[in-house]
Amino acid sequence: MSELYMTLEGTVIEDGVAVLAKIIRQSGSSPRALGTSCVFRKDGSIIGTIGGGILEAMTSKAAIDVAKTRMPRRIFFSLTGTQVAQTDMLCGGQVEIFLEPVAKDSRLQADIIKKIKDTAREGGSGILATIVQEEAWGEGAVPKAFFEKTGLVTGCLNVGKDVVEAVRERMGDLIRKRAYALLQGVDLDGGAAEIFLEPIVGDHPLFVFGAGHVSRQVVPLASRVGFRVVVVDDREDFADPLQFPDASEVHALPFGGLMDRLGVGEESFLVIVTRGHMHDRDVLAQALRTKARYIGMIGSRRKRDAIYESLLEGGFTREDISRVHCPIGIDIGAEIPEEIAVSIVAELIKIRAGKE
């Protein structure tokens, strides 16, 4: 999702205005799901997709008008009958799309996009709330706000405290499920207000310590499911970016004093798969001094017990060590590196989803 807003920002900077199209209501069978978004340039060309076919063609025409007038628009499609006659889109469902103009001179929209980007980069999360009534956007008003889990809010919805509290109450569940919702509320003038709630979930940073055969299977798989992967190895010939094209960063660094240099935080996931017990032990000792959300170490139970005993002798507690997932991954009977990678990434997804 953060990539969409980076694309939107780049298009606005280049063209001066762009149109963000978002599916805000969907029922029955349709080409794309609730919350699916794309960006239209002012000439009607599209970046991304909301379903293709006549739906996208008609939305493109509307987007040109939205870019010119700088006023939003809602359009409704019934994917049955005459609206899709003689096309291949016989889905049988209904879709409503909200077209939002995003202008270069809108400081509020720029601030919200920046906040979304920063939140995603740091592995954080929040809720983007947008009032989708066209009339609420009159006279330059931009009724939308980004709610961070920390409590900070960027923007303004122009609604009462009860609606703001309703957004906050829904936040945790929507973020956890990565779900979208259309909330019914009341604006400050007592009129009806429909607010579309969109979860913004950052690409959690995943630090993989060790660049061996298991790492080469973990990195592409983890990247595909939304982790921002950083690979670290103390051997320059192994820490080769060409071997890890799906990684955001690849570093050749000594395994000592790593965590502060890498910026490991509360939303970080750590996978320890170095080439030897002593390196695993050294990295694990550093990991336990961080607030990382997940710490996993590869190895047998015998290896684990030996390392744990060493850490206890070094001053760590049983409570500290209880944070570690070892043997790493979900038990699926994995044996070869490709299977081990599946088990590891499955566990990462499980922890990220709060299913531990």
C-alpha positions as a Markdown table, in Angstrom:
| # | Residue | x | y | z |
|---|---|---|---|---|
| 1 | Met | 0.0 | 0.0 | 0.0 |
| 2 | Ser | 2.8 | 2.4 | 0.8 |
| 3 | Glu | 4.1 | 1.9 | -2.8 |
| 4 | Leu | 0.8 | 3.3 | -4.1 |
| 5 | Tyr | 1.2 | 6.5 | -2.2 |
| 6 | Met | 4.8 | 6.8 | -3.4 |
| 7 | Thr | 3.5 | 6.5 | -6.9 |
| 8 | Leu | 0.8 | 9.0 | -6.2 |
| 9 | Glu | 3.3 | 11.5 | -4.9 |
| 10 | Gly | 5.6 | 11.1 | -7.8 |
| 11 | Thr | 2.8 | 11.6 | -10.3 |
| 12 | Val | 1.5 | 14.7 | -8.5 |
| 13 | Ile | 5.0 | 16.2 | -8.5 |
| 14 | Glu | 5.4 | 15.5 | -12.2 |
| 15 | Asp | 1.9 | 16.5 | -13.4 |
| 16 | Gly | 0.7 | 18.9 | -10.7 |
| 17 | Val | -2.4 | 16.8 | -10.1 |
| 18 | Ala | -3.4 | 13.2 | -10.0 |
| 19 | Val | -6.6 | 11.2 | -9.1 |
| 20 | Leu | -6.6 | 8.5 | -6.5 |
| 21 | Ala | -9.4 | 5.9 | -7.4 |
| 22 | Lys | -10.5 | 3.6 | -4.6 |
| 23 | Ile | -13.2 | 0.9 | -4.4 |
| 24 | Ile | -15.2 | 2.0 | -1.3 |
| 25 | Arg | -18.2 | -0.3 | -1.7 |
| 26 | Gln | -18.4 | -3.8 | -3.2 |
| 27 | Ser | -20.9 | -6.6 | -3.1 |
| 28 | Gly | -21.3 | -9.8 | -5.0 |
| 29 | Ser | -18.7 | -10.9 | -7.5 |
| 30 | Ser | -16.4 | -8.1 | -8.9 |
| 31 | Pro | -13.0 | -8.0 | -10.5 |
| 32 | Arg | -11.2 | -6.5 | -7.5 |
| 33 | Ala | -11.8 | -6.3 | -3.7 |
| 34 | Leu | -12.9 | -3.5 | -1.4 |
| 35 | Gly | -10.1 | -1.0 | -0.9 |
| 36 | Thr | -8.4 | -1.7 | -4.2 |
| 37 | Ser | -6.8 | 1.5 | -5.4 |
| 38 | Cys | -5.0 | 2.9 | -8.5 |
| 39 | Val | -3.7 | 6.3 | -9.7 |
| 40 | Phe | -5.0 | 8.1 | -12.8 |
| 41 | Arg | -2.9 | 10.8 | -14.4 |
| 42 | Lys | -4.6 | 14.0 | -15.6 |
| 43 | Asp | -4.7 | 12.5 | -19.2 |
| 44 | Gly | -6.7 | 9.5 | -18.0 |
| 45 | Ser | -3.8 | 7.0 | -18.2 |
| 46 | Ile | -3.6 | 4.6 | -15.2 |
| 47 | Ile | -1.0 | 3.4 | -12.8 |
| 48 | Gly | -2.2 | 0.1 | -11.3 |
| 49 | Thr | -5.7 | -1.3 | -11.8 |
| 50 | Ile | -9.1 | -1.5 | -10.2 |
| 51 | Gly | -10.4 | -4.3 | -12.4 |
| 52 | Gly | -9.9 | -3.5 | -16.1 |
| 53 | Gly | -12.5 | -3.6 | -18.8 |
| 54 | Ile | -15.4 | -1.1 | -19.0 |
| 55 | Leu | -15.3 | -0.3 | -15.3 |
| 56 | Glu | -11.7 | 1.0 | -15.6 |
| 57 | Ala | -12.4 | 2.7 | -19.0 |
| 58 | Met | -15.4 | 4.7 | -17.6 |
| 59 | Thr | -13.5 | 5.5 | -14.4 |
| 60 | Ser | -10.7 | 6.9 | -16.5 |
| 61 | Lys | -13.1 | 9.3 | -18.3 |
| 62 | Ala | -14.4 | 10.4 | -14.9 |
| 63 | Ala | -10.9 | 10.9 | -13.6 |
| 64 | Ile | -10.0 | 13.4 | -16.4 |
| 65 | Asp | -13.0 | 15.5 | -15.2 |
| 66 | Val | -12.0 | 15.2 | -11.6 |
| 67 | Ala | -8.4 | 16.3 | -12.4 |
| 68 | Lys | -9.7 | 19.4 | -14.2 |
| 69 | Thr | -12.3 | 20.5 | -11.6 |
| 70 | Arg | -10.3 | 19.4 | -8.6 |
| 71 | Met | -13.6 | 18.1 | -7.1 |
| 72 | Pro | -14.1 | 14.4 | -6.1 |
| 73 | Arg | -16.7 | 12.1 | -7.6 |
| 74 | Arg | -18.4 | 8.8 | -6.7 |
| 75 | Ile | -19.4 | 6.5 | -9.5 |
| 76 | Phe | -21.4 | 3.3 | -9.2 |
| 77 | Phe | -21.2 | 0.2 | -11.4 |
| 78 | Ser | -23.6 | -2.7 | -11.6 |
| 79 | Leu | -21.6 | -5.5 | -13.3 |
| 80 | Thr | -24.7 | -7.0 | -14.8 |
| 81 | Gly | -27.2 | -6.2 | -17.5 |
| 82 | Thr | -26.7 | -3.4 | -20.0 |
| 83 | Gln | -23.8 | -1.7 | -18.2 |
| 84 | Val | -21.6 | -4.6 | -19.1 |
| 85 | Ala | -23.4 | -6.0 | -22.1 |
| 86 | Gln | -21.1 | -7.3 | -24.9 |
| 87 | Thr | -18.1 | -7.2 | -22.6 |
| 88 | Asp | -16.2 | -9.9 | -20.7 |
| 89 | Met | -17.1 | -8.5 | -17.3 |
| 90 | Leu | -20.1 | -10.5 | -16.4 |
| 91 | Cys | -19.2 | -10.6 | -12.7 |
| 92 | Gly | -22.7 | -10.1 | -11.3 |
| 93 | Gly | -21.6 | -7.7 | -8.5 |
| 94 | Gln | -21.8 | -4.1 | -7.6 |
| 95 | Val | -18.9 | -1.6 | -7.2 |
| 96 | Glu | -18.7 | 2.0 | -6.0 |
| 97 | Ile | -15.5 | 4.0 | -6.6 |
| 98 | Phe | -14.4 | 7.2 | -5.0 |
| 99 | Leu | -12.2 | 9.5 | -7.1 |
| 100 | Glu | -10.1 | 11.9 | -5.1 |
| 101 | Pro | -8.1 | 14.7 | -6.7 |
| 102 | Val | -4.7 | 15.1 | -5.2 |
| 103 | Ala | -3.1 | 18.4 | -6.1 |
| 104 | Lys | 0.5 | 19.6 | -5.8 |
| 105 | Asp | -0.5 | 22.7 | -3.9 |
| 106 | Ser | -2.5 | 20.8 | -1.2 |
| 107 | Arg | -0.3 | 20.9 | 1.8 |
| 108 | Leu | -2.6 | 18.7 | 3.8 |
| 109 | Gln | -2.6 | 15.9 | 1.2 |
| 110 | Ala | 1.2 | 16.2 | 1.0 |
| 111 | Asp | 1.5 | 15.9 | 4.8 |
| 112 | Ile | -0.7 | 12.9 | 4.9 |
| 113 | Ile | 1.2 | 11.1 | 2.1 |
| 114 | Lys | 4.5 | 11.9 | 3.8 |
| 115 | Lys | 3.2 | 10.5 | 7.1 |
| 116 | Ile | 2.0 | 7.3 | 5.4 |
| 117 | Lys | 5.4 | 6.9 | 3.8 |
| 118 | Asp | 7.3 | 7.5 | 7.0 |
| 119 | Thr | 5.0 | 5.1 | 8.9 |
| 120 | Ala | 5.4 | 2.3 | 6.3 |
| 121 | Arg | 9.2 | 2.8 | 6.2 |
| 122 | Glu | 9.4 | 2.4 | 10.0 |
| 123 | Gly | 7.2 | -0.7 | 10.0 |
| 124 | Gly | 4.4 | 1.1 | 11.8 |
| 125 | Ser | 0.7 | 1.2 | 11.1 |
| 126 | Gly | -2.4 | 3.4 | 11.2 |
| 127 | Ile | -5.8 | 4.2 | 9.7 |
| 128 | Leu | -6.4 | 6.6 | 6.8 |
| 129 | Ala | -10.0 | 8.0 | 7.2 |
| 130 | Thr | -11.5 | 9.8 | 4.2 |
| 131 | Ile | -15.0 | 11.4 | 4.1 |
| 132 | Val | -16.4 | 10.3 | 0.7 |
| 133 | Gln | -19.3 | 12.7 | 0.3 |
| 134 | Glu | -18.6 | 14.9 | -2.7 |
| 135 | Glu | -20.2 | 18.0 | -1.1 |
| 136 | Ala | -17.8 | 17.7 | 1.9 |
| 137 | Trp | -14.9 | 18.7 | -0.3 |
| 138 | Gly | -16.2 | 22.1 | -1.4 |
| 139 | Glu | -14.2 | 25.3 | -1.2 |
| 140 | Gly | -10.8 | 23.6 | -0.9 |
| 141 | Ala | -11.7 | 21.4 | 2.0 |
| 142 | Val | -9.9 | 18.1 | 2.3 |
| 143 | Pro | -11.8 | 16.1 | 4.9 |
| 144 | Lys | -9.4 | 13.3 | 5.6 |
| 145 | Ala | -7.0 | 12.3 | 8.4 |
| 146 | Phe | -4.4 | 9.7 | 9.2 |
| 147 | Phe | -4.6 | 8.2 | 12.6 |
| 148 | Glu | -1.4 | 6.6 | 14.0 |
| 149 | Lys | -1.5 | 3.9 | 16.6 |
| 150 | Thr | 0.6 | 6.2 | 18.8 |
| 151 | Gly | -2.4 | 8.5 | 19.0 |
| 152 | Leu | -1.1 | 11.2 | 16.6 |
| 153 | Val | -3.4 | 12.5 | 13.9 |
| 154 | Thr | -2.5 | 14.3 | 10.7 |
| 155 | Gly | -5.4 | 16.1 | 9.0 |
| 156 | Cys | -9.0 | 16.8 | 10.0 |
| 157 | Leu | -12.3 | 15.1 | 9.3 |
| 158 | Asn | -14.6 | 17.9 | 10.5 |
| 159 | Val | -16.7 | 15.4 | 12.5 |
| 160 | Gly | -17.7 | 15.1 | 16.2 |
| 161 | Lys | -15.6 | 13.4 | 18.9 |
| 162 | Asp | -17.9 | 10.3 | 18.8 |
| 163 | Val | -17.0 | 9.6 | 15.2 |
| 164 | Val | -13.3 | 10.1 | 16.0 |
| 165 | Glu | -13.6 | 7.6 | 18.8 |
| 166 | Ala | -15.4 | 5.2 | 16.6 |
| 167 | Val | -12.5 | 5.3 | 14.2 |
| 168 | Arg | -10.0 | 4.7 | 17.0 |
| 169 | Glu | -12.2 | 1.8 | 18.2 |
| 170 | Arg | -12.1 | 0.1 | 14.8 |
| 171 | Met | -8.4 | 0.8 | 14.3 |
| 172 | Gly | -6.8 | -2.3 | 16.0 |
| 173 | Asp | -9.1 | -4.8 | 14.3 |
| 174 | Leu | -8.9 | -3.3 | 10.9 |
| 175 | Ile | -5.1 | -3.2 | 11.0 |
| 176 | Arg | -4.8 | -6.7 | 12.3 |
| 177 | Lys | -7.1 | -8.1 | 9.6 |
| 178 | Arg | -5.9 | -5.6 | 7.0 |
| 179 | Ala | -9.6 | -4.9 | 6.3 |
| 180 | Tyr | -11.4 | -1.9 | 5.0 |
| 181 | Ala | -14.7 | -0.4 | 6.2 |
| 182 | Leu | -17.2 | 2.3 | 5.4 |
| 183 | Leu | -18.2 | 4.0 | 8.6 |
| 184 | Gln | -21.5 | 5.9 | 9.0 |
| 185 | Gly | -21.3 | 9.1 | 11.1 |
| 186 | Val | -22.4 | 12.7 | 11.5 |
| 187 | Asp | -20.4 | 15.8 | 10.6 |
| 188 | Leu | -20.1 | 19.0 | 12.7 |
| 189 | Asp | -23.2 | 20.4 | 11.0 |
| 190 | Gly | -25.4 | 17.4 | 11.9 |
| 191 | Gly | -25.4 | 15.9 | 8.5 |
| 192 | Ala | -24.6 | 12.4 | 7.5 |
| 193 | Ala | -21.0 | 11.5 | 6.9 |
| 194 | Glu | -19.6 | 8.4 | 5.3 |
| 195 | Ile | -16.0 | 7.8 | 6.2 |
| 196 | Phe | -13.9 | 5.2 | 4.4 |
| 197 | Leu | -11.3 | 3.5 | 6.7 |
| 198 | Glu | -8.2 | 2.2 | 5.1 |
| 199 | Pro | -5.5 | 0.3 | 7.1 |
| 200 | Ile | -1.9 | 1.4 | 6.4 |
| 201 | Val | 0.4 | -1.3 | 7.5 |
| 202 | Gly | 4.1 | -0.8 | 7.0 |
| 203 | Asp | 6.4 | -3.3 | 5.4 |
| 204 | His | 7.9 | -4.8 | 8.6 |
| 205 | Pro | 11.7 | -4.8 | 8.5 |
| 206 | Leu | 13.1 | -8.3 | 8.5 |
| 207 | Phe | 16.8 | -8.7 | 9.3 |
| 208 | Val | 18.3 | -11.9 | 8.1 |
| 209 | Phe | 21.7 | -12.7 | 9.8 |
| 210 | Gly | 23.6 | -15.1 | 7.5 |
| 211 | Ala | 23.7 | -15.2 | 3.8 |
| 212 | Gly | 23.8 | -19.0 | 3.2 |
| 213 | His | 21.6 | -21.4 | 1.4 |
| 214 | Val | 18.6 | -21.0 | 3.8 |
| 215 | Ser | 18.7 | -17.2 | 3.6 |
| 216 | Arg | 18.7 | -17.4 | -0.2 |
| 217 | Gln | 15.3 | -19.1 | 0.0 |
| 218 | Val | 13.9 | -17.1 | 2.9 |
| 219 | Val | 14.6 | -13.6 | 1.3 |
| 220 | Pro | 12.6 | -13.8 | -1.9 |
| 221 | Leu | 9.6 | -15.5 | -0.1 |
| 222 | Ala | 9.6 | -13.0 | 2.7 |
| 223 | Ser | 9.8 | -10.1 | 0.3 |
| 224 | Arg | 6.8 | -11.3 | -1.7 |
| 225 | Val | 4.6 | -11.4 | 1.4 |
| 226 | Gly | 5.4 | -7.8 | 2.4 |
| 227 | Phe | 8.6 | -7.8 | 4.5 |
| 228 | Arg | 11.3 | -5.3 | 3.9 |
| 229 | Val | 14.3 | -7.6 | 4.0 |
| 230 | Val | 17.9 | -6.7 | 5.1 |
| 231 | Val | 20.6 | -9.3 | 4.8 |
| 232 | Val | 23.7 | -9.2 | 6.9 |
| 233 | Asp | 26.8 | -11.5 | 6.7 |
| 234 | Asp | 30.4 | -10.9 | 7.8 |
| 235 | Arg | 31.7 | -12.4 | 4.5 |
| 236 | Glu | 31.9 | -10.0 | 1.6 |
| 237 | Asp | 31.7 | -12.7 | -1.0 |
| 238 | Phe | 28.5 | -14.0 | 0.6 |
| 239 | Ala | 26.9 | -10.6 | 1.2 |
| 240 | Asp | 26.5 | -10.0 | -2.5 |
| 241 | Pro | 23.5 | -7.9 | -3.6 |
| 242 | Leu | 23.4 | -9.9 | -6.8 |
| 243 | Gln | 22.6 | -13.0 | -4.8 |
| 244 | Phe | 19.7 | -11.3 | -3.1 |
| 245 | Pro | 17.8 | -9.2 | -5.7 |
| 246 | Asp | 14.7 | -9.2 | -3.5 |
| 247 | Ala | 16.4 | -7.7 | -0.5 |
| 248 | Ser | 16.1 | -4.0 | 0.2 |
| 249 | Glu | 19.7 | -3.9 | 1.7 |
| 250 | Val | 22.6 | -6.3 | 1.8 |
| 251 | His | 25.5 | -5.6 | 4.2 |
| 252 | Ala | 28.9 | -7.1 | 4.8 |
| 253 | Leu | 29.4 | -6.3 | 8.5 |
| 254 | Pro | 31.1 | -8.0 | 11.4 |
| 255 | Phe | 28.6 | -9.7 | 13.6 |
| 256 | Gly | 29.7 | -7.7 | 16.7 |
| 257 | Gly | 27.8 | -4.5 | 17.6 |
| 258 | Leu | 25.1 | -4.9 | 14.9 |
| 259 | Met | 21.8 | -3.9 | 16.3 |
| 260 | Asp | 22.5 | -0.2 | 16.9 |
| 261 | Arg | 24.0 | 0.2 | 13.4 |
| 262 | Leu | 21.0 | -1.5 | 11.7 |
| 263 | Gly | 18.3 | 0.4 | 13.6 |
| 264 | Val | 16.4 | -2.6 | 15.0 |
| 265 | Gly | 13.2 | -1.4 | 16.5 |
| 266 | Glu | 9.9 | -2.7 | 18.1 |
| 267 | Glu | 8.4 | -3.7 | 14.7 |
| 268 | Ser | 11.6 | -5.6 | 13.6 |
| 269 | Phe | 11.7 | -9.3 | 12.8 |
| 270 | Leu | 15.1 | -11.0 | 13.3 |
| 271 | Val | 16.1 | -14.3 | 11.7 |
| 272 | Ile | 19.4 | -15.8 | 12.8 |
| 273 | Val | 20.8 | -18.3 | 10.3 |
| 274 | Thr | 24.6 | -17.7 | 10.4 |
| 275 | Arg | 27.2 | -20.3 | 9.5 |
| 276 | Gly | 28.1 | -21.4 | 13.1 |
| 277 | His | 27.0 | -21.8 | 16.7 |
| 278 | Met | 29.2 | -19.0 | 18.0 |
| 279 | His | 28.0 | -16.5 | 15.5 |
| 280 | Asp | 24.4 | -17.5 | 16.2 |
| 281 | Arg | 25.0 | -17.1 | 19.9 |
| 282 | Asp | 26.7 | -13.6 | 19.5 |
| 283 | Val | 23.9 | -12.3 | 17.3 |
| 284 | Leu | 21.2 | -13.7 | 19.6 |
| 285 | Ala | 22.8 | -12.1 | 22.7 |
| 286 | Gln | 22.5 | -8.7 | 20.9 |
| 287 | Ala | 19.0 | -9.4 | 19.7 |
| 288 | Leu | 17.8 | -10.1 | 23.2 |
| 289 | Arg | 18.9 | -6.6 | 24.2 |
| 290 | Thr | 16.5 | -5.1 | 21.6 |
| 291 | Lys | 12.7 | -4.8 | 21.6 |
| 292 | Ala | 12.4 | -6.7 | 18.3 |
| 293 | Arg | 8.9 | -8.1 | 17.8 |
| 294 | Tyr | 10.3 | -11.5 | 16.6 |
| 295 | Ile | 13.5 | -13.3 | 17.2 |
| 296 | Gly | 14.1 | -16.7 | 15.6 |
| 297 | Met | 17.2 | -18.9 | 15.5 |
| 298 | Ile | 17.8 | -21.9 | 13.4 |
| 299 | Gly | 19.2 | -25.1 | 14.9 |
| 300 | Ser | 18.5 | -28.3 | 16.7 |
| 301 | Arg | 17.2 | -28.5 | 20.3 |
| 302 | Arg | 20.6 | -29.7 | 21.4 |
| 303 | Lys | 22.3 | -26.6 | 19.9 |
| 304 | Arg | 19.6 | -24.4 | 21.3 |
| 305 | Asp | 20.0 | -25.7 | 24.8 |
| 306 | Ala | 23.8 | -25.2 | 24.7 |
| 307 | Ile | 23.4 | -21.6 | 23.5 |
| 308 | Tyr | 20.7 | -20.9 | 26.1 |
| 309 | Glu | 22.9 | -22.2 | 28.9 |
| 310 | Ser | 25.7 | -20.0 | 27.7 |
| 311 | Leu | 23.4 | -17.0 | 27.7 |
| 312 | Leu | 22.1 | -17.8 | 31.2 |
| 313 | Glu | 25.7 | -17.9 | 32.5 |
| 314 | Gly | 26.2 | -14.5 | 30.8 |
| 315 | Gly | 23.4 | -12.8 | 32.8 |
| 316 | Phe | 20.3 | -13.3 | 30.7 |
| 317 | Thr | 17.2 | -14.6 | 32.3 |
| 318 | Arg | 14.7 | -17.4 | 31.4 |
| 319 | Glu | 12.2 | -14.7 | 30.6 |
| 320 | Asp | 14.6 | -13.1 | 28.2 |
| 321 | Ile | 15.2 | -16.4 | 26.4 |
| 322 | Ser | 11.5 | -17.2 | 26.3 |
| 323 | Arg | 11.3 | -14.6 | 23.5 |
| 324 | Val | 13.3 | -16.8 | 21.1 |
| 325 | His | 11.7 | -19.0 | 18.5 |
| 326 | Cys | 14.0 | -22.0 | 18.3 |
| 327 | Pro | 13.9 | -24.3 | 16.4 |
| 328 | Ile | 12.8 | -21.6 | 14.1 |
| 329 | Gly | 9.7 | -21.9 | 11.9 |
| 330 | Ile | 6.4 | -23.8 | 12.1 |
| 331 | Asp | 6.9 | -27.6 | 12.3 |
| 332 | Ile | 5.9 | -28.9 | 8.9 |
| 333 | Gly | 8.6 | -31.6 | 8.7 |
| 334 | Ala | 10.8 | -29.4 | 6.6 |
| 335 | Glu | 14.2 | -30.8 | 5.5 |
| 336 | Ile | 15.5 | -29.0 | 2.4 |
| 337 | Pro | 16.3 | -25.2 | 2.4 |
| 338 | Glu | 13.2 | -24.4 | 0.3 |
| 339 | Glu | 10.9 | -26.2 | 2.8 |
| 340 | Ile | 12.7 | -24.6 | 5.8 |
| 341 | Ala | 12.1 | -21.2 | 4.2 |
| 342 | Val | 8.4 | -21.9 | 3.9 |
| 343 | Ser | 8.2 | -22.9 | 7.6 |
| 344 | Ile | 10.2 | -19.8 | 8.7 |
| 345 | Val | 8.1 | -17.3 | 6.6 |
| 346 | Ala | 4.9 | -19.0 | 7.7 |
| 347 | Glu | 5.9 | -18.3 | 11.3 |
| 348 | Leu | 6.8 | -14.7 | 10.5 |
| 349 | Ile | 3.3 | -14.2 | 8.9 |
| 350 | Lys | 1.7 | -15.8 | 11.9 |
| 351 | Ile | 3.4 | -13.4 | 14.3 |
| 352 | Arg | 2.8 | -10.4 | 12.2 |
| 353 | Ala | -0.9 | -11.2 | 12.1 |
| 354 | Gly | -1.0 | -11.4 | 15.9 |
| 355 | Lys | -1.8 | -15.2 | 15.9 |
| 356 | Glu | 1.0 | -16.3 | 18.2 |
